[in-house]
Amino acid sequence: MPDLPPKPAAGVSRRTVARATAAAGLAVLFGAASGTARAGAATRLGPRTLDVSVPSAALGRSAPVRLILPSDFATRPERTYPVLYLLHGAHDDYTSWTRETDIEAFTEGRDLIVAMPDAGPTGIPSVWRGGPDYETFQVREVPALLARDYRASGVRAVAGVSTGGYGAMAHAARHPGAFKAAASYSGILDTTAPGVPAIMDAIVARENLPAASLWGHPLLNLLTWRDFNPRARATGLRGTALYVSQGSGVGGGSGGDPLPGVLESALWPSAQGFARTLSLMGIQATTHFYRGGGHDWAHWKPEFTASWPVLARALGVPE
């Protein structure tokens, strides 16, 4: 493991999320193997938490990953550890899980590594059309680095919120066997469902990027959209432990803001269709579809706790 510099005095800065209306408002609320990389600079944030800069051929630049190491990592140099990957949502970054949840305290004493890789400003960890390849970064480059420099085993699980929930299911479906378990909390699980392409376009536009820069036009490039669609690639999820949660939204937002509930409602049919496809294919999944709810951390945090038994069993760690 690389030497770590002293803990900095100041915390890591966070991205601020602007508010807007209509499609832009929905996009804003989405936040609410190549060459082998060598670890770059590592910044210690706490006794177990550090940020690592990863040189990435897939991205054409270095990108950050936040790590939470096991409590006995320094005293058990002979051990290897399973890895839980946690993916962030749109208009956010790799710091969101430690900022919004108690994941550091939650994993204290559990023998696993938590890895939180960046997915860019849109939070869509995919192969962009003529652009960055966040899928390869997260599925191949980061695991290779963790295996080499941080004693990660080959046992992995992945979970994510919103666009990170999309990433969790898309990664597991497009790379069968790479993850023992995958969990989605309010994820985009059918990218071609009615209304969903417009939401995806709004997320991309919110970062001042051309809509077609993701997968092209949703109709003219339908085959590409289907190729990156978790529902269309569901057969690749057979044998993976799955957890899917989604609220019905509408009035379920927190703080009196209706938009989280509106967005959750817009994604409800997508999640329902994904679950029906799994059922028709005989692919087992633990699902939690609940009334109300909003597209925000107030609802995602308890869903992560509810999904933990599924993730823990797959990782081979205590529930």
Secondary structure as the mmCIF struct_conf table of DSSP 4:
data_model
#
loop_
_struct_conf.conf_type_id
_struct_conf.id
_struct_conf.beg_label_comp_id
_struct_conf.beg_label_asym_id
_struct_conf.beg_label_seq_id
_struct_conf.end_label_comp_id
_struct_conf.end_label_asym_id
_struct_conf.end_label_seq_id
HELX_LH_PP_P HELX_LH_PP_P1 PRO A 5 PRO A 8
BEND BEND1 ALA A 9 ALA A 10
HELX_LH_PP_P HELX_LH_PP_P2 GLY A 11 SER A 13
BEND BEND2 THR A 21 THR A 21
HELX_RH_AL_P HELX_RH_AL_P1 ALA A 22 LEU A 29
TURN_TY1_P TURN_TY1_P1 PHE A 30 GLY A 31
BEND BEND3 GLY A 35 GLY A 35
HELX_LH_PP_P HELX_LH_PP_P3 THR A 36 ALA A 37
STRN STRN1 ALA A 42 ARG A 44
BEND BEND4 GLY A 46 ARG A 48
STRN STRN2 THR A 49 SER A 56
TURN_TY1_P TURN_TY1_P2 ALA A 57 GLY A 60
STRN STRN3 ARG A 61 ILE A 68
TURN_TY1_P TURN_TY1_P3 SER A 71 THR A 75
TURN_TY1_P TURN_TY1_P4 PRO A 77 GLU A 78
STRN STRN4 TYR A 81 LEU A 87
TURN_TY1_P TURN_TY1_P5 ALA A 90 HIS A 91
TURN_TY1_P TURN_TY1_P6 TYR A 94 THR A 95
HELX_RH_AL_P HELX_RH_AL_P2 SER A 96 GLU A 100
BEND BEND5 THR A 101 THR A 101
HELX_RH_AL_P HELX_RH_AL_P3 ILE A 103 PHE A 106
TURN_TY1_P TURN_TY1_P7 THR A 107 GLY A 109
BEND BEND6 ASP A 111 ASP A 111
STRN STRN5 ILE A 113 PRO A 117
TURN_TY1_P TURN_TY1_P8 PRO A 121 THR A 122
BEND BEND7 SER A 126 SER A 126
STRN STRN6 VAL A 127 VAL A 127
TURN_TY1_P TURN_TY1_P9 ARG A 129 GLY A 130
BEND BEND8 GLY A 131 GLY A 131
STRN STRN7 ASP A 133 ASP A 133
HELX_RH_AL_P HELX_RH_AL_P4 TYR A 134 THR A 136
HELX_RH_PI_P HELX_RH_PI_P1 PHE A 137 GLU A 141
HELX_RH_AL_P HELX_RH_AL_P5 VAL A 142 ASP A 149
BEND BEND9 TYR A 150 TYR A 150
STRN STRN8 ALA A 152 VAL A 161
TURN_TY1_P TURN_TY1_P10 SER A 162 SER A 162
HELX_RH_AL_P HELX_RH_AL_P6 THR A 163 ARG A 174
BEND BEND10 HIS A 175 HIS A 175
TURN_TY1_P TURN_TY1_P11 PRO A 176 GLY A 177
BEND BEND11 ALA A 178 ALA A 178
BEND BEND12 LYS A 180 LYS A 180
STRN STRN9 ALA A 181 TYR A 185
BEND BEND13 SER A 186 SER A 186
TURN_TY1_P TURN_TY1_P12 THR A 191 THR A 192
BEND BEND14 ALA A 193 ALA A 193
TURN_TY1_P TURN_TY1_P13 PRO A 194 GLY A 195
HELX_RH_AL_P HELX_RH_AL_P7 VAL A 196 ARG A 206
TURN_TY1_P TURN_TY1_P14 GLU A 207 ASN A 208
HELX_RH_3T_P HELX_RH_3T_P1 ALA A 211 SER A 213
TURN_TY1_P TURN_TY1_P15 LEU A 214 TRP A 215
BEND BEND15 GLY A 216 GLY A 216
TURN_TY1_P TURN_TY1_P16 PRO A 218 ASN A 221
HELX_RH_AL_P HELX_RH_AL_P8 LEU A 222 ASP A 227
TURN_TY1_P TURN_TY1_P17 PHE A 228 PHE A 228
TURN_TY1_P TURN_TY1_P18 PRO A 230 ARG A 233
HELX_RH_3T_P HELX_RH_3T_P2 ALA A 234 LEU A 237
TURN_TY1_P TURN_TY1_P19 ARG A 238 GLY A 239
BEND BEND16 THR A 240 THR A 240
STRN STRN10 ALA A 241 GLY A 247
BEND BEND17 VAL A 250 GLY A 251
BEND BEND18 SER A 254 SER A 254
TURN_TY1_P TURN_TY1_P20 GLY A 255 GLY A 256
BEND BEND19 PRO A 258 PRO A 258
HELX_RH_AL_P HELX_RH_AL_P9 LEU A 259 LEU A 280
TURN_TY1_P TURN_TY1_P21 MET A 281 GLY A 282
STRN STRN11 THR A 286 TYR A 290
BEND BEND20 ARG A 291 GLY A 292
BEND BEND21 HIS A 295 ASP A 296
HELX_RH_AL_P HELX_RH_AL_P10 TRP A 297 LEU A 315
TURN_TY1_P TURN_TY1_P22 GLY A 316 GLY A 316
#
